[in-house]
Amino acid sequence: MTSATRVAMAVVSILLAVGIAQLSQWPMHADSADSFIRLSWRTEPVRVEACRTLTEEDLVGVPSHMRRTEECSGDFANYELTLRVGQRELWVDTISPSGLRRDRPVYVLHDERVPAGIHRIRVSFSALVPPDFESDDPVTLTWEEDMTLAPREIGLVTLDPTGTVLLRR
């Protein structure tokens, strides 16, 4: 790489950095009558497994130190997230765990514009698991309350520190 190429790359990098800095100062204008409901949290995904007991035939040829009594296969569950305001379902989405193998946390971040005032808000966050699935972790979280929002106010719905209850902050 020649020195002229390096100088050109440095100049372009500096110009991009300055441009990004300038754009970050650009004010966001929201209609003065609007408010927002923000859904924002992170949680560990629920693992759904199907296990079967291994027979003696399955264990033939397996060294004794590698023998198991059962074999499990499975995946991490997707989640359905629903936001209702009053009688209207404003947003429904399926959210998958992050990561290439879907074994990383589930991230929720969504803003919904609503008029200022008092609204009956219902948020439902449900793991999509088979009906006979049993888990120590909650597979459905629900929050429902009246929320009073002033113009340009953001009402935040998030998880409590234990990750088992949705609440407003």
Secondary structure, DSSP 8 states (H G I E B T S, - for coil): --HHHHHHHHHHHHHHHHHHHHHHTS-----TTEEEEEEEEEE---EEEEEEE--HHHHTT--GGG--SEEEEEEE--EEEEEEETTEEEEEEEE---STTS-S-EEEEEEEEEESEEEEEEEEEEE---TT---SS-SEEEEEEEEEE-TT-EEEEEE-TTSS-EEE-
